[in-house]
Amino acid sequence: MKKQYDYLIVGAGLYGAVFAHELTKAGKRCLVIDKRDHIAGNIYTHEVEGIQVHQYGAHIFHTNNKEVWDYLNGFAVFNRYTNSPIANYKGEIYNLPFNMNTFNKMWGVITPAEAAAKIEEQRKASYTENPKNLEEQAINLVGVDIYEKLIKGYTEKQWGRPCTELPAFIIKRLPVRLTYDNNYFNALYQGIPVGGYTAMVANMLEGVEVRLGQDYLADKAEWDALADKVVYTGPIDAYFAYKLGVLEYRSVRFETEVLDETNYQGNAVVNYTDAETPYTRVIEHKHFEFGTQEKTVISREYSAEWKLGDEPYYPVNDEKNSALYVKYKALAEGENGVIFGGRLGEYQYYDMDKVVEVALARVQAEMA
Ligand SMILES: Cc1cc2nc3c(=O)[nH]c(=O)nc-3n(C[C@H](O)[C@H](O)[C@H](O)COP(=O)(O)OP(=O)(O)OC[C@H]3O[C@@H](n4cnc5c(N)ncnc54)[C@H](O)[C@@H]3O)c2cc1C
């Protein structure tokens, strides 16, 4: 007997939304479900005091992929927001990423040649052949001053461990710019969808049946009975009931507050780079959209240990977890009629543009 739907799409995040949109456009009958009570997955934004709040962490869209940029512009108008975070080290403010503004503030140097000479002098003074840990690696790249004020405390809070106990590879590529350029991303296209990401995803899902608050794994057999194929964007290990072990994540905890003032910190993103401030960043959401509301909403970000049941944020792509993922992937390949995708289904940190890129490629292959 013909099933009610051609595809059941588990997860109304960006990956699921691309799939649902493309399949529906091609005439397939799709049902999207999500266990949360909202669409858009981790890029979900919702309005508080007229401000779009990024509930699962600040999301700044940036890409060099014109196809992806054009695709998403079909569902939203992007504003001109450019990510220019600043660092607050015990009340001293520095521009990020490390550039001439940072070096000028740090050492008073004016020209790129002076800055390069200063960095070189600092690197040479404490250079370690074959750096064994993150501290040695960072000092090799930018010298002691920048390491002490802008890297050490922040990184230790982020990872919950001293930099001397962290592997060097974590920061193999520290961008150092000898221009007065505070634009964090080296991307051709950048911006935030006007009105928030949720509205963008809602446009992608227009005309698609969506059921929220539905956990696929809780009633898997019943859901499977509804559709010929499944696109699963939840955690791959959860799909297999963790039978080979649990894939680990790094987590973040957000403390969000409405403040009775118009402008708390003058920038969307402020990193606290000292070790004493317990949070790593403060996000002031209105600045993503140049908001002029009377109030403001801020989120303090804390690094948090992850345990099963917590919100999974960043996959830990170390040897142990990568090896475990390979085993789950092999199991997934044996699951007939199920496509595993997205950041949880592929246990992969994907920026938004990459998710759209891989989802488009996968859905096109599916329809070929
Ligand atoms: C803190 C943080 C900040 C980020 N910032 C940026 C940024 O600035 N720029 C950028 O480009 N990218 C950023 N990203 C990446 C971005 O969040 C991802 O690219 C994107 O959210 C991935 O979409 P997805 O559909 O794969 O996953 P998700 O958005 O996680 O969607 C998966 C969905 O599946 C649902 N689901 C899971 N299991 C089940 C189940 N059993 N039943 C039903 N539903 C289920 C979940 O509820 C979820 O809604 C950031 C990521 C994090 C963690």
The ligand as a Gaussian input file, in Angstrom:
#p B3LYP/6-31G(d) Opt

LIG

0 1
 C       26.831000      28.006000      19.563000
 C       26.827000      27.920000      18.051000
 C       26.997000      29.078000      17.296000
 C       26.991000      29.013000      15.909000
 N       27.191000      30.156000      15.195000
 C       27.219000      30.102000      13.852000
 C       27.495000      31.285000      13.085000
 O       27.703000      32.371000      13.626000
 N       27.512000      31.173000      11.731000
 C       27.282000      29.981000      11.093000
 O       27.314000      29.935000       9.849000
 N       27.004000      28.863000      11.791000
 C       26.969000      28.894000      13.148000
 N       26.694000      27.745000      13.859000
 C       26.327000      26.508000      13.145000
 C       24.797000      26.350000      12.907000
 O       24.129000      26.340000      14.148000
 C       24.523000      25.043000      12.147000
 O       25.157000      25.114000      10.900000
 C       23.049000      24.733000      11.889000
 O       22.240000      24.985000      12.998000
 C       22.911000      23.273000      11.522000
 O       21.607000      22.969000      11.108000
 P       21.090000      21.465000      11.178000
 O       19.752000      21.436000      10.515000
 O       22.115000      20.523000      10.706000
 O       20.949000      21.138000      12.751000
 P       19.958000      21.673000      13.856000
 O       19.702000      23.106000      13.698000
 O       20.466000      21.192000      15.154000
 O       18.591000      20.901000      13.532000
 C       18.357000      19.573000      13.915000
 C       16.926000      19.492000      14.417000
 O       16.587000      18.117000      14.618000
 C       15.731000      18.039000      15.736000
 N       15.766000      16.675000      16.262000
 C       16.828000      16.007000      16.781000
 N       16.463000      14.787000      17.189000
 C       15.128000      14.664000      16.923000
 C       14.179000      13.633000      17.129000
 N       14.506000      12.465000      17.700000
 N       12.905000      13.857000      16.746000
 C       12.533000      15.028000      16.195000
 N       13.412000      16.055000      15.974000
 C       14.684000      15.866000      16.328000
 C       16.310000      19.056000      16.698000
 O       15.355000      19.459000      17.661000
 C       16.718000      20.188000      15.751000
 O       15.700000      21.158000      15.650000
 C       26.774000      27.772000      15.259000
 C       26.612000      26.613000      16.019000
 C       26.660000      26.677000      17.396000
 C       26.547000      25.408000      18.178000

